[in-house]
Amino acid sequence: MKKIGTLLVCALLCLSTSSFAQVKFQQFKTPIRTWVNVSLASNGKAMAANMGGEIYRWTAAGGFVDLGPGDGFNSSIGISGDGNTLVTGHVGTDGNTSPAMWQQSTGWVDLGHPAEGCLIDGNWGDAWSVNSDGSVAVGLSWYCPGAEGFKWTKQDGSVGLGHPSNASSRATMISPDGSVIVGFYEDPVQGFRRPVRWISGCTDLFLGDSMPGEAIGVSSDGSQIVGQAADSTGNGRGFYYTDAGGLVNLGVLSGNDTDQSVAIGVSDNGIVIGSSINTFLWTTSPFVWSEKIGIRPLQAALVRNGAIIPSGLTLTTVLAISADGSTIAGLWEDAKFNQGIWMARLHGKGSLRK
């Protein structure tokens, strides 16, 4: 196991309507040029990263620590709210990949699979998310011929959450308090994904049985859910959902009907992050959204609030927002096509400036 030095200085970011915010923006290069996914602890003070299948944990004090190889064919990565537990897929001593959990005291532990689990090409599945204290993990397990969302606890092991007949489901995210799991539940006839949440083991297609899409992010108490759902034209749109307010279509940055968008994370104070997608060029633009300001380009919002972003640097992707709304992270690319991760910390309270 090798330790990478402090590659990133955590940034301070304040987005406020009451005064001009000071934003300190930081970037760093990844060890190798590859795909990257990240997850943030609830206070943003710890981060997990999956870099081409290699798993890292970051803290301000220790920098990035390489925890070894995970599943090189899956970008799943989760970190507990307290920052002490990571979950993903991991290759065991038998050469097979299984959902797995890492903690300092134990290292990697195989989470097993539901009783109906099936090994496909050396893979039992992957873990995608974990609750605040690391006691509950969720993810995807193969059952042959499809996939099934699962929930793991130390007491019960891995238990399947159910799937449609001859179709798949996935548990993508669990709320930090462990009360709500969100993901997708395919249509058993046509096979398209549908947004789902599981509460106390009950399957709830909360946007209806025929709504294409999936749920991707959830707030700490499970009351706010984000993801993608089809609009009236059939195009995918990022959504924000609460039981009280129902479904909110977040729209797209361009305003073009043919473009799509997807929301991937939500903070407890209602800040949503995601990407707007040009379906003609297949380019993406990160956005930030709240009920007060609507959808806005993320990079421009950071700059308006004082971020100093180097000339020629583009924030290509936003990947995670902490539950307390203090930290946002994603990927950047410069004019020479160098790539890496950026991270910004929002400190203080308030709402986003327009």
N, C-alpha and C positions, 0 to 999 in steps of 0.2 A: 504494500500500500504506500503510495507516495503522496506527499503533501505539496500542493501548489501554494506559493506565497500569496500574500494578500493582493489579489488581482484587481480588487474593487474596493473603493472607498465609498461607503454608503452615503448616498446623496440626501440633502435636506430640501424638502419641497413644501411650500405652503400655497394653497390655492384658495384665495379669500376674496370676498367682495368688499370687505371693509377697508383694506389697505393693499398697496402693491406688494405682492409676495416676493420673497427671496427664494430662488430655486437654485440649488447646486446640483449640477448634472454630471454624472460620471459614466465612463464607458471602459470596457476592457475586452481584450481579444480572447477568444476561446483557444485551448491548446491545439486543436486541429480544426480544419475547415469541414464542418459536418452539420447535420441537423441538431437542433437544440430545443429542449422544453424545460420549463422551470416551474416551481411551485414555492409559495411563500408561507411562512408561519403567520399566525394571526396578528402579531405585532410587527411583522416585516423584518425582524432582527435575525432571522435564519432563513436560508433558502436552499432548496434541493434542485439539482440540475441533472438532466439526462442529456449527455452530449454524445450522440452517435452510439448510445448503448453503454457508455461509461458513466457511472453514477458519482456525483459530487455533493457534498454538503458545505455550505458557506455560512460563516459568521464573521462579524467585524473583527473579532479578536483573533481568529484562527485562519482567516482567509478560506480558500477552497481546499477541502480535503478529499482526495480520491478514495472512494469506497469500493472500487473494483468494478468489474463488468456486470451489466445487467442483461436485459434482453435486447440484443442488437437489432431486432426487427420491430421494436415497439417503443414509442416515445413516452409511454406512461410514466408519471412521476408524481408522488404525493408526499407532503410533509405535514406532520401533526401541528395543531395550533400552538403547542408549546415549543415546537422546533426540535424535539428530541427523537422523533421517530420518522423514518422514511419508508415508503413502500413503492414497489415497482415489480417488474419481472426479474428473476435472477436464475442463473444457470447453476444447478446443484452438482454434487459430486458424481451423480449418475449421468451427467451430460444433458439432462432435460431441464427446460425452463419452467418455473412455477411462480405463482404469486409469492412475494417474499417481503419480509419486514426487516429493517435494520434499526438497531438501537446500540448505543455505546457499550452497554453491558453484555450484549449477546452477540453482536455482529449480525450477520444475515441469518434469518430463520425462515424456512419454508413454511408457508401457510397452508399447504395441502390443497385439496379441491373438494367440491361437493361429491356426495355419494354417486351421483350420475355422471361425474366427470370422465373425460375421455382424452387421451393423449393424441394430439395431431402433429405430425412432423416434429416430434420431440418437444412439444409445447403443451403444458397443462392450462396456461392462461397467464394473466398479469394482474397485479394490484394497481389501482388507479388513484385511490384517495384514502385518507385516514382521519379520524376525528381528532379532537383537541388534545387528548392525553395518550393517544396511541392504543386505546383499548378496543377500537372497532376499525376494521379495514374493509374496503369494498373494491370490486373490480369485475373482471370478465374471466370466466372459466369455460373451456370447451366441453360440450356434452355429446358431440357427434350426432347429427352432421352440422350443428350450429353452435352458437355461443349463448351463455347464460350469465346474467349478473349474479354476483354472490356477495354475501356478508360474512365476515370472519370475526369471531371473538375467541378469546382464550378458552372460555368455558365450552362453547359449542363447536369450535372449529369453523370450517367453511361450509356455509349452508346456501344452497341455491335460492334465488329470489323468484324463480319462475321464468318462463318464456312462452311465447305463442307456439302453437303446434307447428312443428317443422320450420320454425323461424327463430330469430335471435333476440337477445336483450343484452344490455350492459349497464352496470352500475358505475357511473362516471365520477360522481362526487358525493361525499357525505358532508352534511353540515357539521361544523366543529362541535356542536352540542350532541351530535349523534342521533338527532330526532328524525331527520329526513335524508333520504338517499334519492338522487336524481340521475337520469340517464335516458336510454331509449328502449322501446319495446316495439319490435317490428310488426307491421300488419301481416297477419298470417296468410292472406291471399295474394296481395300484390308485393309484399316484401319491403315497402318503404318504412323508414324509421318514424316513430311517433314519440313525442315527449312523455316521460313518465316520472312519477315520484313514488317511492315506497315509504309508507308511514306505518310503524308497528307491524311490519310484514305484509301490509295490504297494498296491492298494486292499484295506482290511481293514474289513469290517463287524463290528467287534469285539463287538457285543452280539447278533449273529445277523442272518440275512437278513430276518427278519420283525418286527423290533423297531421300532415307530414312534418317532420322536424325532430329535434331532440333537445333535452335539457342538459346543460353543461356546467353551470355554476349555481351555487346556493349560498345564502347568507348564514351567519352563525346559528340562528335559531330556526332556520328553514322557512322563514316567512317570505323571502324574496328569492325568485328563481329566474335565471336567464338562460338563453340558448338561441336556437333558430327554429322558426316555424314558417310555413308557407303563408303568403298574403293572398288577397283576393285574385291576383293574377297567376298564382302558383309559384312565384319567385320566393326564394328563401330570404327571410328578414330576421335580424336580431330581435329578440323579444325580452321584455321585462314583465314579470308576473307576480302579483300578490292576490291572495284570496279576496281581499277587500276591493282592490282596484281592477282585478281581471287582467286581461292581456293588453300590453302596450307594444305596438309595432314601433321599433326604433328608427326605421327608415334607412337611408343610405346617404353617404356624404355628397354624392354627385346629384342626387335628386332624380337620376334616370331610372325609369321603371324597370329596365332590363338588368340593372345591377342588383347584387345581393349583399347581405351582411350577416354577421354572426356575432353574438355576444357570448363571451367566454368566462366572465367573472363579475362579481358584484360585492361591494363592501357593505358593511352593516349600515352605513349612512347613505346608501342608495347610489353610489357612484358605480357606473357600469363601464367595462372595457370590452373592446372587440375589434373586428375588422370589417371594413367596407370593401366589397369585391367588384372590380370591373370585369364583367363576364365576357367581354369582347377581347380584352388584352390579358385577362387572368392575372391582374395585379391587385394587390391588397394595400389598404391604407388604414392604419390603426385609428380608432376613435375612442372618445370618452363621452359618456352620456349621463345626464341626471334629469329628473323631472323638471328642474328649474331652468336649465339651459338648453335642453335637447341634445342632439348629436353634434359633436364638434371634432375636427381633426386633432388628434392627441398632440402631435408635435407642435402645432401652432398654439394650442392651449398652454403647453409648458413654457414656450417662449414668451407668451403674453404675461405669464406670471413670473418672469425673471430668469428662466433657464438660459444658460449660455451653452448652446449646442454648436460645435465646430462647423465651420463652413464646409459644405459638401457631404455632411453626415446626414443620413436619412434613417429615421426610426421606421424600420420595415415591418415590425411585428410587435404587438403587445401580448404578453403571455400570462401575466398574473397580477392580481391586486390583493393585498393583505386584507383580512377581515375587518381590521380597524380603520382601513382606508389610508394608512400611513405610507404605504410603499407600493410602487408600480414597477414592473420589470418587463423587459422584452428584448428584441434583437435590433441591431443597427447594421448599416452598410455604408462605407464611404465611397468616394469617387473612384478609388482604385480597386473597388470590389472586396476590400477587406471587410470582415464581419466579426461580430462579437455581441456581447450582452450589455445592455444598459440597465441602470437601476436608479430610481428616484424616490426619495422619502418625503412624504407630505407631513409637515409638522405644524401643529396648531389645529384649530378647528374652523369650520366655515364651509361655504359652498363654492363651487367653481365659478370663476369669472367668465363672462361671455367673451 
